[in-house]
Amino acid sequence: MRCNYYRQCSVNHYPYIIQPGDTLYSISQRLEVSLDRIFAANPGINPYYLRAGQVICIPACLPGYTSRIIRTGDTLYKIAREYNVSIRSILEANPGVDPDYLRVGQRLCIPPGNGEASNCTETVTAMQEDIDMLIPESSVQQTHESNYGDSAQTTAVLMVNSDQIRFDAVPVTFHGDYAGHYTEGRNYPYYTDAASGGQRGINVKDNFGVWHSFGYRVPVT
């Protein structure tokens, strides 16, 4: 009998057995499928006369799209990178999805990727959104921004790679991977810490609005 249920529905659809108290609206909300798509998949259905045990067809993802179940720790950024698609295309394929409230077990339809959708611009945008959310939680970042966020003083990045970075404001090279955080040749807001026992510091805001502190020692003469 169950096999017959599946034969009633076309490709990219699956059967649903009406339960007591069901309405098409409640079904659409529970299964996260629009009413328009349910009506299109069930021509002639009478929404005011649903019978318990009646089988209707629920459209799954569109042809070429992939069904993805939300897991613990998922974000739209993570899923977009996993399937090499844009966040915008996922939202367009799933109207009504709240990107800030993904539920474990929720189903998303992932559009086909083109190999280039997750471009640098969208990646930077997603990173900036995450950082904008995290910065207010950091008292250190708040202090930096409050005291020096409006400073017109800038320093140019003379060199940056996965091993080291150098600013024109100080005569030393700092070790660390700052690729992506800073762009060679670009100017960034900065301020310096007062010298103390030969130890100095420079604080520089990066591409995403985050302040980084670099300490260095000046030889005592």
N, C-alpha and C positions, 0 to 999 in steps of 0.2 A: 504494500500500500504506500509506503514512504517513497519508493522509487517513482510511483506515479506522480507524486507531488513535484519531483524534480523535472519530470518530463513535461509538465504543464508550463514551465517557464523557459523563456528563450535564453540564449547565451548572454552572459553578463547580468543575469538575474537569478535570484534564489527565492524559494517558496517560503511563505510565512503562513502559519495556521492561526486564524483569528481565535482569540481567547475571549471569554466572557468579560464584558466591560470595555473591550477595545473600541477605539474610534480611529479613523484614518489619521487624525491629528496626533493622537497619543502614540500611534505606531510611528509616524514620521519623526516625532520628537525622540522616541526611545531608540530608533534605529538610525537617526541622524540622516534622513533622506527627505528631500523636499516633497510637499504634497503634489506639486506639479509633476514630478517624476513618477510618483506612485500612480497618479491618474493615467499618465501616458503609458505606463507598463500594464495597466489593467483597464482596457477600453470597456466602457459600458458599466463599470462598477457603480453601484448605488451606495454612496457614503452613509445614507440614512437607514440602510437595511443590510447590516453586516451580521452574518450568522456565525456563532461559535462553531469551529470546525471547518469553516470555509477557508479555502486556500487562495491567497493572492500572491502576486509576484512582486518582489522588491528589487528595484534596480541596484546593482552593485556599482562598482566604479565603471566609468566609461571605457570603451575599448582602447587598449594601449595604456591605460592608467593602472597603477599598482595599489592594491589595498594594503595599508600599513596600520597596524594596531599600536597605539601609544604604549610605551613601556616606561617604567620608573626611570627618571632622569632625563627623559626626552625633552628637547626644545625644538622649535621650528628651525632654528639655525642648524642644529645637529642633524635633523632629518633632511634638510635641504642639502647639506654637504654629503650625507649618506647616499642620496639619489642623484646628486649633481644637478639639482634644479634650483630655481630661485624661490625665496620665501614668498614673494608676491604671487608666483604661479600656484603655490600650494594653497594660499588663501583664496585665490580666485576659483580653484577647483573645489573648495570646501566652504561655501557661503555660510556665514553664521558662526564659524569657528572663532573662538576667542584665543588669540595667540598667547595671552597672559594666563590662560586657565585651561591647560590641556589635562585631560583626565586619563589615568591609566585604564586601558581597555577601550578607549575611544578609537573609532576607525577614521582614518584619513584616506582620501584618494590622492595618490601622488601622480602628477602628470609626467609624461615621458620627458626625459632630459635630452638636451641637445649637445652636451659636452662642454658648453661654454656658458651656461646660465648662471652658474655660481661665480660671477665675475668679481674682480677686485672691489668694485664700487659697492656691491651688495655686502661683501664680506666685511668691508670697513664699516658700513652702516650698521650691520648686526653687532659688530664688536663695540661700536660707539654706543649703541642702545644698552648693551650689557654694562658698559663702563658707567654710563650715565646713571644706571640703577644702583651701582655699587659705590660710586664716589661719595654720595651723601651719608653712607654708613661709616665712612672713615673720618675720624676726627682730625687726623694728620692732613688729609687732603683738604678738608674744610678750612683748616688753619692756613695752609699754603694759599688756597684760592682767595680767602678773605683778605689776607695781608698783601698778596702780590698778584692777584688775578688781573688787575687793571694796569699792571706795569707796562710801560712802553719799551723797557730795556730788553733787548734781544741778543742772542748769540747764534752764530751760524754753525752748522754741523760741517766740519771739514772732512770727516771720514766716518763711516759707520758700516760695520759688517757683523757677521755672526760671532766675532771674537772681541771686537773693541770699538770704541767710539772716541771721537776727539772734537772738542768745541774750540772756537777761536777765542773764547773769553778766558781760557786758562791754558797754561803751557804744559799740560800733561795729557797722556792718553789713558782712558779708563777701559778696563777689561770687562767683558760681559757681552751677552747677545742682545743688542738693541735694534737689530734689523727689523724694519716694519714699524717700530715705535718712532724712529726718527728717519728723516730723509736727507741724504747728503746734499749740501748746498742750500738747505732751507733754514730760515731764522726762527728761533723759538724764544718765548718769554723765559727770563731767568732772573735769579738773584743769588748773591753770594752770602755765605755765613761768615761771621767775624772770625779772624784768625785766633787760635787758642793753642798755645804751646807748639806752634809749627803746624798744627792741623787746620786745614781749611775745607770748605765745602761749597759746592755749586748746586743749585736746585733748578732743574729745567723741565718745563712742561712739554709733554710729547704730542704726537699727532692726535691722540684721543682725549687730550685734556687732563692727563694724569701727570702729576709732579713726580720726578725722580730725583733722588739726592745722590750726589757723587762726592765722596770724600777723598782728599789727597793731602800729602804732607809736603810742606815747604822746608827745604834744608835750612837748619839754623846756622847762621854765620857768626 
